[in-house]
Amino acid sequence: MLSQTFHKTPIGTLFLISDEHILLAAGFRSFEDLIDRMDAQDSLREIKSVRNIPVISELVKDYFDGDLTAFNGIQTRQPGGEFFQSVWKVMRKIPAGKTMSYAELAKRAGSESAVRAAGSACARNLIAPIIPCHRIVKSGGALGNYGFGLESKEWLLRFEGALK
């Protein structure tokens, strides 16, 4: 059985779905949005609403309370091919307060020419902001896109110290 909960944050409600201690989905829209995008097998499982998900809820709270490394302690799993998995792994290594271009992300994920695919991996990221696609920007430094709106991306980057 999966668990779902939500947390109020300065940029809206963050919805979370986990399989015990492994986070499967996170985002600022709704539980329905997350379930629609989850792995087909997981999306068919029974989901119960809980007040808190052990460890994950505490780490999310710690992050928004100012411990910018708290997300590092959250285990994640999401569907995606080998390149997408590489992209998400690289994203998790970007420290809070830093950004990386889509081009550099593609290169570090193993395919320098796959800049568009790296962008697609950001767009398909099901575990934002824990897998920090908000830290990916355009080569010239422009913010680029963010599935939960540029205001949210800008807030997260300011909160983490990447923007002044």
Sequence and secondary structure as in RCSB ss.txt:
>XXXX:A:sequence
MLSQTFHKTPIGTLFLISDEHILLAAGFRSFEDLIDRMDAQDSLREIKSVRNIPVISELVKDYFDGDLTAFNGIQ
TRQPGGEFFQSVWKVMRKIPAGKTMSYAELAKRAGSESAVRAAGSACARNLIAPIIPCHRIVKSGGALGNYGFGL
ESKEWLLRFEGALK
>XXXX:A:secstr
 EEEEEEEETTEEEEEEEETTEEEEEESS HHHHHHHS HHHHTS EEE S  TTHHHHHHHHHTT TTGGGG E
E     HHHHHHHHHHHTS TT  EEHHHHHHHTT TT HHHHHHHHHH SBTTTS GGGEE TTS     TT H
HHHHHHHHHHTS  
